[in-house]
Amino acid sequence: MKLSIIIPVYNEENTVEAIVDLVLKVPLSIDRELILVDDCSTDNTRSIIETRLTSKVGKTVFHEKNQGKGAALRSGFAAATGDIVIVQDADLEYDPNEFQRLINPILENKADVVYGSRFSGGEMHRVLYFWHSVGNQFLTMLSNMFSNLNLTDMETCYKAFRREIIAGIEIEENRFGFEPEITAKISKIKGIRIYETGITYSGRTYEEGKKIGWRDGVAAIWCILKYNLRQPHRIRRRD
């Protein structure tokens, strides 16, 4: 068994090396494959990857035009060869030491997809923006109303998939609309088993480099409606 860890990167010169080193040190019960996708960073991120990180990771993908997180994940998923695929942001908000917790339900053949929730399980999290929290909870509730799931954190970065699940889904969104899109699409797969586990969270302020904003929230509402109301003709399960 092997875990493919997809790290989408955009202008993370201050954290990209630290997150790679942290991911490589995490104790896991299975092999790992680390895939970095640089989404045409304009700072020193690409130089750091090319000079200091290429020899450490399994694969590197460089976009020649900035497209967004969804596009970076699409490239990462296409390059993945592991039995399980997980998403890891490069900004140190999420702790890779929790990978084993996320993949255990899949390894135990209980789940096909596992979400790491920042809002359940009583785990530690940094106290930041009230309206961000309200927005996240609203988007999760709206998504749940259409998907008929009972998630507590649809917008979480930490999502682990059996590779045949994510390989069978066409990712259309280029930006942060990936989260509601993928949630809507997996909810339509017959017989899929979705689990959720509590995780810690150390969020960033905008001064520290946080990128998501209110426009992404509006776009997420549109994506929730778009992908939940569409007939699931683009979705296929590969066994």
Secondary structure, 3 states (H helix, E strand, C coil): CEEEEEEEECCCCCCHHHHHHHHHHCCCCCEEEEEEEECCCCCCHHHHHHHHHCCCCCEEEECCCCCCHHHHHHHHHHHCCCCEEEECCCCCCCCHHHHHHHHHHHHCCCCCEEEEECCCCCCCECCCCHHHHHHHHHHHHHHHHHHCCCCCCCCCCCEEEEHHHHHCECCCCCCCCHHHHHHHHHHCCCCCCEEEEECCECCCCCCCCCCCCHHHHHHHHHHHHHHHHCCCCCECCCC
